Every structure is written in structure tokens, then in C-alpha cells.
Amino acid sequence: MSPVEIQKLLKGQPFVGLRFCISDGREYEVHHPDMVLVTNRLIHIALPPFIEGEPYLFLMLNRN
């Protein structure tokens, strides 16, 4: 999926949650569009638990 396609899904109204399925079998659910930052080569996903409103961990996925 291209960055543009992911951005369209993130900007959809109303937002519908997304699930990123990784090639090693892991899955990451996104419940809010602010949990994801999309660049040309990477997808950054904020993972819970959140501490005082900030994510504890970010996951970076390479699109290649």
C-alpha cells in the first residue's frame, strides 16, 4: 500500500480503525489517526501504553 493510500485511510471521516499486518505475522491496530505518521519510506506507529498522553514506544515500518 502506498503512502498516499494510507493517508487517505487515515483522513477518512468517520475514521475506521486500521490493522497493519507485518510479514513476520505480527499485527498492529491503529484506533486513532494521530497514532500514525506516514513518510515516503517509513510508517511510524505509536504503541500503547501511553504515559501522560505520550506514547511509550514507536514502531517504525519500512515500506520496502
C-alpha positions in Angstrom: 0.0 0.0 0.0 1.4 3.4 -0.9 1.8 6.3 1.5 -0.9 8.2 -0.4 -3.4 5.3 0.1 -2.5 5.1 3.8 -3.0 8.9 4.2 -6.5 8.6 2.6 -7.5 5.9 5.1 -6.2 8.0 8.0 -8.1 11.1 6.8 -11.4 9.2 6.2 -14.4 10.5 8.0 -15.5 8.9 10.2 -12.2 7.3 10.9 -12.3 3.5 10.8 -9.5 1.7 12.7 -6.7 0.1 10.7 -4.6 -3.0 11.2 -1.1 -3.3 9.8 -0.1 -6.9 9.2 3.6 -7.4 9.1 5.4 -10.1 7.1 6.6 -11.9 10.2 2.9 -12.4 11.3 2.7 -9.6 13.9 -0.3 -7.2 13.7 -0.6 -3.6 14.9 -4.0 -2.0 15.4 -4.5 1.8 15.0 -7.5 3.2 16.8 -6.9 6.9 16.1 -5.3 8.6 13.1 -2.9 10.6 15.3 -1.2 7.3 16.2 0.4 7.1 12.7 3.0 9.2 10.9 3.5 8.3 7.2 6.6 9.3 5.2 7.7 8.3 1.8 9.7 5.3 3.1 8.5 4.7 6.7 5.3 4.2 8.7 5.7 5.3 12.3 3.1 3.8 14.7 2.7 4.9 18.3 2.1 1.9 20.5 0.3 1.9 23.9 0.5 2.2 26.8 0.5 6.0 26.8 2.2 7.8 29.6 0.7 11.3 30.3 -0.6 11.5 26.7 2.6 10.5 25.0 3.3 7.1 23.5 5.7 4.8 25.4 7.0 3.2 22.2 7.1 3.9 18.4 7.2 1.2 15.8 8.9 2.1 12.5 7.9 0.0 9.5 10.0 0.2 6.3 7.7 0.0 3.2 10.3 -1.9 1.1 
